[in-house]
Amino acid sequence: MQGAPLAEGDKKMTTVTLEMPDEVFAATRNDPDGLKRDLRLAAAATWYRENRISQEVAARIAGLDRTEFLLAWRAWARIPSS
């Protein structure tokens, strides 16, 4: 894992690399960047729902501002889990 600074004044973030089977992209109809966005939002939304992180931290993980995160979280929370 390697840390990469954000914009000036922001805290550092760590890069995590995941290996995924190639069929994930076809199954999710996503490219690697889209999958990355989806995974960041899913992790942030899950941890926020579990009260493990704040809205601010969740938004940073998802790569969104707080308002965008709350809108995305609301939509994501409505998706029934299987």
TORKOL-4160 file (C-alpha; in steps of 0.2 Angstrom, whole numbers, padded with zeros to 4 digits, m for minus):
82
<pt num="1" X="0000" Y="0000" Z="0000"/>
<pt num="2" X="0006" Y="0017" Z="m0004"/>
<pt num="3" X="0000" Y="0034" Z="0002"/>
<pt num="4" X="m0003" Y="0048" Z="m0010"/>
<pt num="5" X="m0007" Y="0066" Z="m0005"/>
<pt num="6" X="m0024" Y="0074" Z="m0010"/>
<pt num="7" X="m0026" Y="0092" Z="m0014"/>
<pt num="8" X="m0016" Y="0104" Z="m0004"/>
<pt num="9" X="m0021" Y="0104" Z="0015"/>
<pt num="10" X="m0030" Y="0087" Z="0013"/>
<pt num="11" X="m0025" Y="0072" Z="0023"/>
<pt num="12" X="m0016" Y="0058" Z="0014"/>
<pt num="13" X="m0025" Y="0042" Z="0007"/>
<pt num="14" X="m0018" Y="0025" Z="0005"/>
<pt num="15" X="m0019" Y="0016" Z="m0011"/>
<pt num="16" X="m0025" Y="m0002" Z="m0010"/>
<pt num="17" X="m0024" Y="m0014" Z="m0025"/>
<pt num="18" X="m0037" Y="m0028" Z="m0028"/>
<pt num="19" X="m0036" Y="m0042" Z="m0040"/>
<pt num="20" X="m0052" Y="m0046" Z="m0048"/>
<pt num="21" X="m0057" Y="m0060" Z="m0061"/>
<pt num="22" X="m0059" Y="m0053" Z="m0078"/>
<pt num="23" X="m0077" Y="m0059" Z="m0079"/>
<pt num="24" X="m0082" Y="m0046" Z="m0065"/>
<pt num="25" X="m0081" Y="m0032" Z="m0078"/>
<pt num="26" X="m0093" Y="m0041" Z="m0090"/>
<pt num="27" X="m0104" Y="m0046" Z="m0076"/>
<pt num="28" X="m0105" Y="m0028" Z="m0069"/>
<pt num="29" X="m0105" Y="m0020" Z="m0086"/>
<pt num="30" X="m0091" Y="m0009" Z="m0079"/>
<pt num="31" X="m0073" Y="m0004" Z="m0083"/>
<pt num="32" X="m0059" Y="m0004" Z="m0070"/>
<pt num="33" X="m0062" Y="0015" Z="m0066"/>
<pt num="34" X="m0081" Y="0012" Z="m0064"/>
<pt num="35" X="m0078" Y="m0003" Z="m0053"/>
<pt num="36" X="m0067" Y="0007" Z="m0042"/>
<pt num="37" X="m0080" Y="0020" Z="m0040"/>
<pt num="38" X="m0093" Y="0007" Z="m0036"/>
<pt num="39" X="m0082" Y="m0002" Z="m0023"/>
<pt num="40" X="m0077" Y="0015" Z="m0015"/>
<pt num="41" X="m0095" Y="0020" Z="m0013"/>
<pt num="42" X="m0100" Y="0003" Z="m0007"/>
<pt num="43" X="m0087" Y="0002" Z="0006"/>
<pt num="44" X="m0091" Y="0020" Z="0012"/>
<pt num="45" X="m0109" Y="0017" Z="0012"/>
<pt num="46" X="m0108" Y="0001" Z="0022"/>
<pt num="47" X="m0096" Y="0008" Z="0035"/>
<pt num="48" X="m0107" Y="0024" Z="0037"/>
<pt num="49" X="m0122" Y="0013" Z="0039"/>
<pt num="50" X="m0113" Y="0003" Z="0052"/>
<pt num="51" X="m0108" Y="0019" Z="0061"/>
<pt num="52" X="m0090" Y="0015" Z="0059"/>
<pt num="53" X="m0086" Y="0031" Z="0050"/>
<pt num="54" X="m0093" Y="0049" Z="0049"/>
<pt num="55" X="m0101" Y="0057" Z="0034"/>
<pt num="56" X="m0085" Y="0067" Z="0031"/>
<pt num="57" X="m0074" Y="0051" Z="0031"/>
<pt num="58" X="m0087" Y="0042" Z="0020"/>
<pt num="59" X="m0088" Y="0056" Z="0007"/>
<pt num="60" X="m0069" Y="0056" Z="0006"/>
<pt num="61" X="m0068" Y="0037" Z="0004"/>
<pt num="62" X="m0081" Y="0038" Z="m0010"/>
<pt num="63" X="m0072" Y="0053" Z="m0018"/>
<pt num="64" X="m0088" Y="0064" Z="m0016"/>
<pt num="65" X="m0092" Y="0080" Z="m0006"/>
<pt num="66" X="m0104" Y="0077" Z="0009"/>
<pt num="67" X="m0120" Y="0082" Z="m0001"/>
<pt num="68" X="m0115" Y="0071" Z="m0015"/>
<pt num="69" X="m0111" Y="0056" Z="m0004"/>
<pt num="70" X="m0128" Y="0058" Z="0006"/>
<pt num="71" X="m0138" Y="0058" Z="m0011"/>
<pt num="72" X="m0128" Y="0043" Z="m0017"/>
<pt num="73" X="m0130" Y="0034" Z="0000"/>
<pt num="74" X="m0148" Y="0037" Z="0000"/>
<pt num="75" X="m0150" Y="0029" Z="m0017"/>
<pt num="76" X="m0138" Y="0015" Z="m0013"/>
<pt num="77" X="m0147" Y="0011" Z="0004"/>
<pt num="78" X="m0163" Y="0008" Z="m0006"/>
<pt num="79" X="m0155" Y="m0006" Z="m0016"/>
<pt num="80" X="m0161" Y="m0023" Z="m0008"/>
<pt num="81" X="m0148" Y="m0034" Z="m0002"/>
<pt num="82" X="m0148" Y="m0052" Z="m0008"/>
